[in-house]
Amino acid sequence: MRIVRDTFILCILLTAISFAGKFKLPVFDKVILDNGLTVYLMEQHEVPLIYLSALIPCGAIQDGAKNGLAFLTSESLLYGTENYSKKQIEETFEFYGANISTSAYSEFIKLNASFAKQDQEKLLPILQDIILNPTFPDDEVQKRKQRLLVELDQAKESPRQVIRSYFNKFLFADNEFGNPVLGLKNTVSDISSGDLEHFYQSFFKPANSAIALVGDFNSSEMKKIITELFQSWKTEEDEISSSILIPTLDFNKSRVLLVNKNDAKETTFLIGGKGVSRDNPDFTEIQVINTILGDRFTSWLNEELRINSGLTYGARSAFMPFKNLGTFFISTFTGTQNTERAIDLALQVLNRLHTTGITDKVLKSAKNYIKGQFPPDYETAGALADLLTSMKFYGFDERYINNFEDTVDKLTVTKANEIVKKYFPKDNLQFAIIGKASEIRNIVKKYGDVTEKEILEDGF
Amino acid sequence: MKYLLTFFLLLASLPAQNKTENVKTFSLKNGMQIIVLEDHSIPNVAMYLFYKVGSRNEYPGITGISHFFEHMMFNGAKKYGPKQFDVTMEANGGANNAYTSNDVTVYSNWFPRSALELIFDLEADRIAHLNFDDKMIESERGVILSERSTSLENSNEAFLIQEVLAAAFNAHPYNWPVIGWESDIKNWTKQDLQNYFKTYYAPNNCVVVITGDVSLDEVKKLSKKYFEPIPKGNTPRKVHTVEPEQLGEKRLLVKKEVSTPHVIAVYHTPEASSPDYYALSLLSSILSSGNTSRLYSRLVDENQLATEVWTDYGQYFDPFVFMIYSICNENVTTEQIEEAIYDEINKIATEGISENELQKVKNQKLMEFYHTMETINGKANQIGTYQLFFGDYKKLYDAPADYQRVTIDDIKNVAKKYFQKSNRTVGILKAEGEVK
């Protein structure tokens, strides 16, 4: 491949669908059941498939002291329910060629499934039981936990797999947003199936959850089926109110986290700081500017670090939005001997964004690019189902999609440069660097106060 | 026969753009083949250009040059100079990428329909008039060295597979990695690139696939205007090397800092156009697709011997290998993993598989087909892949039925025929301390 594209892409969907000029989100139904569950239904008939996406608003920030709890809970949803054993769930889904997966993030857990429309009667009741009645059997949980402990070590063999966990922990310190989703060996060892049960009972509530179905069905029939299946999801008053503080991420000095990996031949690094929340009113405009800085092949970062200098295979920048806050980072990697040149160059590019700023020509190009690449993001029923549940969680609606092109078109050079000043970090940058410390220690200290860690140590 | 029935019902319900008769094809006077599928579900287009050249066409000294060439195709031609291919495409809403395999080099463009003519112009310019700028060659050499290094830095799998293929193939060019050996990357010359361009980047060595919001007529018109004037080239030399039969197990040990050992076993297996292709492909699913698959359930789930297991039987022009890869769980030896893998394969070779198991993987293949058909990108890539590897894009649409025809005996027979110890190469990757 020419460029590493998927490693750094945003974890949420940014854009949507237009036709004959403007890309519009296809028509969909939104229903709120008596227990508060939000249900989205959208018909898509291109292939005889149905996608289901469920979002439950609890994640690693609710882990408490047991990092990895939300992740293990999400994995263990599939290990058995009141009416179906793990084996029955797996055999049934796999026999029909259906997919089912769960994933955990800082702020939510997602369950995604896809199946042929003719198999819906067999699979939907199982999906209901997975969400409503999981049993967390101890033997299965223990097996997964044992493998996770080994996987946590294995992950550190690949700097790219772990650098974001180091960066987040460095930025957020003890705040819950620094919790590594997969946990630490030390905390995962302490998790029991009882903990998963308790986590589930505490946070799996219909009121703020969402289920989206997109695919080859009739909406009014599907509405009846889904209502029937999910109206029995019990609704209790929240006994736990959220006490998670939203960190400001305002740093008063530059800091460097240097993670030593003795056998590293490359230096892998992130440079960043404060970003924006998903509900930021300038979210679309920020994406346009970030396209120029680091989110396409001819972005300034990729042009300088790859095309002009051959220092790396790829350099990018990204905003990682949460519901009420966000982070920003530049990311790349280079041979150990080129560490200083690459970091300096990345900083020069970021500085150029603030000093030289955006010109009319590059803005026009970025606008065309982001509009042109927008429709394929929402081409599949799976992507649309994911979008619908994200809308519920982040609190945006179809106007984000339907106004996308207009919003992009209206962005002026003046406004673009205001957005640079307002949202793109400039000073007091935070660095997470993984590499051979003995060869780069003296180089990286010029970027800020250095904290050193060994990659083989537990945690981040 | 219940599933066979529903299977045909499912196929019957496919919308028009997913049927084989909606795919149109024509050839230009210079031998370039164009395949078109109109699909107006989004206002975008995917254009893929498949060149029949990959690391299989290289020789020692220039290993990796196909992949390097893939990069050079973006570095300037006559009308659009250095950087201008990407700059122009992105400024008009398009994006691109490319990949090189052992057999092919594939360029992909994704763009709004308004950019259609421009993309033809950009492609025609670089096919007809690629230029080799000395400065761009050197900078791109650095990029490739970084690409190679970051793959090895972040993927132990890539490293072990490279080592095991080098051992499994004595004669055939599948012996070396697609990215090439480091010393070759550092030493190939501008002359090597020019020769390569002349030999392989002729329109008669290229298949173009266009899917999305286009009409056949406009594609025909633009193809004639932009692609047809490019002169035809000589037919590239045939790769005639046949890997001799392997007459005994080969084993190798590689040292690298890993927390638990990795093990790979590869068996020589036939090319995509072989009649055994579909049975071997289903066998791969039976072994490792999903939690109920033979190897996942035994190695990872039930016995906790491994944290991971996967198998791969891909599409190749010449006979390649069937790969089985696993990473040990803590305190498990590679011997234990190997024993369990061979035992499962042996069971299939002697006892066969159940009807239910066979139907399961056939259903999975049908669902994979639908997932491919969901996007214009998936369709373009698969139409081209089938055209090149199976000789006819129609085989893509036949694939669910071709899988449907495979019997339990077919699976048993391929397991017996290819999974012989003497046909196997095994690679073990371990940390220094664990190597005795």
Interface residues (C-beta under 8 A of the other chain):
Chain A: M1 R2 I3 V4 R5 I17 S18 F19 A20 F23 H45 E46 V47 P48 L49 K87 E90 E91 E94 F95 Y96 G97 A98 N99 S114 F115 A116 Q118 K143 Q146 R147 L149 V150 E151 D153 Q154 K156 E157 S158 P159 R160 Q161 N262 D263 A264 K265 E266 T268 R296 F297 T298 E303 R306 I307 N308 S309 G310 L311 T312 Y313 F333 T334 G335 K364 S365 N368 Y369 K371 G372 Q373 P375 P376 E379 T380 A381 G382
Chain B: T6 L9 L10 S13 L14 P15 Q17 N18 S41 I42 P43 N44 E70 H71 F74 K83 D86 V87 E90 A91 N92 G93 G94 A95 N96 N97 A98 Y99 W110 F111 P112 A115 E138 S139 E140 R141 G142 V143 L145 S146 E147 S149 T150 L152 E153 N154 S155 N156 K256 E257 V258 S259 T260 S289 G290 N291 T292 S293 V300 D301 Q304 T307 I327 N329 E330 N356 Q359 K360 N363 Q364 K365 L366 M367 E368 Y370 H371 M373 E374 T375 I376 N377
